Amino acid sequence: MTNKMGAKKLIRMDEERDLKAIGIIRERYGCESDSAAVRLALRVLAASPMLEIHQENAKGHER
């Protein structure tokens, strides 16, 4: 299902870490919604040089 903003996606998040990070992004950058904060973070990260980041469950992410 799509709307004016584009495709809807379900993203599973860690309540403690991910939602806390979204709250920080919303506060710092004035994002009006969680979705806006996630879009901002994705776009900033995509536009930045590649970083060496250790990602938990990088090979086979759990669902």
N, C-alpha and C positions, 0 to 999 in steps of 0.2 A: 504494500500500500504506500502511495506517495502523497505528498501534499505540496504546497507552494515552496517549502524549504528544500524538498528533495526526498530521498529514500529514508524510511524509518529503519533503524537497526537496533537490535537488542545487544547490549554490552554488559557482561557480568563484571561487577566491580567488587573490590575488597572494601567492605564497609568502613574499616578503620583508616586504611592508607589512601585509597583512591578518593573516597568522598571527602576526606580531610583536605587532600590536595586540590580538589575541585573548589572547595570552599575558600581556600587561600587564593586561588586564581580569581574567583569571583570578586573577592574583596579587593585585591590589589589592582585589578584591571577593570573593575566596574561592569563585569558581565552580568546581564540581567537574568540568566538562567544557567543551569548546569550544562545544558547542551551548548550554549554559547561559550562557556569556559572550556569545554572539551574541544570544540572546533578551534578556538584560539590556540590551545596547547598543541593540537595536531599541526596546525599551520605554522606556528613558530618553530616547532621541532623539525618539520619538513624543510623549512627554509634555512635551517642552521647547518653548519658543517657537521659531519657525522661524529658522534661522540662514542667513546669506549664505555659502554654501559653493561654491567652484569645484570641480566634479566632472569628472574626466577622462572623456572619451568620453561626455559627458552626452547628446548628441543621438542618437547611434547606437552603443550599446555593442557592443563586439566579443565574439565568442564563441570 
